[in-house]
Amino acid sequence: MIIPFHRAFLDDNEINSVAEVLKSGWITMGEKTFEFEKNFASYTGASHAVAVNSCTSALHLALKAIDLQPGDEVIIPAITFIATWEVITYFGAVPVVADVEKETHLLDVDSFLKNITPKTKAVIPVHYSGQPCDMDPIMGIARSKNIWVIEDAAHSLPAYYNGRAVGTIGDITCFSFYATKTITTGEGGMLTTDNPQIADRVKRLRLHGISRDAWNRYSSGGSWKYDVEEAGYKYNPTDISSAIGIEQLKKSNEMNKMREEIASKYNSCFAKNDLVEIYPVREGRISSWHLYPLKIKIENLTISRDMFIEEMKAQGISTSVHFIPLYRFSCFKGSGYLPKDFPNSEFIFSREVSIPIYPGLNNKEVDYVAETSLNILEKYKK
Ligand SMILES: Cc1ncc(COP(=O)(O)O)c(C=O)c1O
């Protein structure tokens, strides 16, 4: 059996809606994008949703919207995708890397607190795998120290923290619609906020900083005149991708249910095994289950995590690792960060393997992944 790490869950609804856009003659940002934004805001409960062409763009615009300056510090977790880090460097600002919780892989609140200095301007909690970070203490600390909270929600649509939807908690939240994400537009992203000034500014910045978007300029009743108040970026989505997003959002709950079912099946297969540690979702939190992170207990095994991945591959199963801790990359040379300063991230990195979880993965495939994992672990038991 061959099981890819991910397959997008698309059907005729997406195909037909893209065809409709193509036939309409208007293919860049326009009505479909505004409809997608409206639907997304109502789905998450956020006051404003602004569509962009990736989560990386959303994170970049979020930092621009808070007027991040050279030398300002932004606290981020060590276990995340490089995008969370790189957008800070665009400003000549300083990414400050904090450790994560050993069990949940989420930003460790004590480490966040310890890394705060008078220069800290923002924190970017990453809702790893779809589980929200511990937002009450994070928001409490941030509010008391005048720190902006920009949530990296690339993994977490839909997700909930104590009854509140991710997208309505921090100052700004950034979502991803990359090909493997819980809803996809191929490439795409969304920024949500309750702050109307931030929403307005991000809407301008996503399209060169011009005072009205191309839709207004070229539609009947529009005008060719526009002003540019500040330099912006070319980060707008197209109506082609937004048409896919509208259809994906409609089935977001259904897809979420399928991922939940797979997660609970895996949980029951792995729960009682002393060769693996399953990923816990804390009380009061609902995960989107974008990832299913398994930690193999290398102390009880004669193989490493890397060898486990090779064995899975040999059995036709593609897996991945989320993530290589930031400080291990070459671009961190000379930064002064050392693996020994991040004991929890190192612990996770030596053990973590993400196994397939996506709507459309059928029962037989889920069983095959679970059985194969357990067989490999048993074979290499100490
Ligand atoms: C935690 C995290 N943040 C940000 C991103 C960037 O998302 P995008 O590819 O939409 O720019 C990703 C993508 O994988 C991610 O995993």
The ligand as a Gaussian input file, in Angstrom:
#p B3LYP/6-31G(d) Opt

LIG

0 1
 C        3.579000      27.226000      11.578000
 C        3.573000      27.796000      10.186000
 N        3.589000      29.123000      10.022000
 C        3.566000      29.687000       8.802000
 C        3.548000      28.912000       7.658000
 C        3.576000      29.586000       6.320000
 O        2.413000      29.347000       5.593000
 P        2.340000      29.704000       4.034000
 O        2.981000      28.566000       3.291000
 O        0.875000      29.823000       3.752000
 O        3.064000      30.984000       3.842000
 C        3.520000      27.522000       7.776000
 C        3.499000      26.669000       6.572000
 O        3.719000      25.510000       6.569000
 C        3.543000      26.941000       9.064000
 O        3.557000      25.604000       9.232000

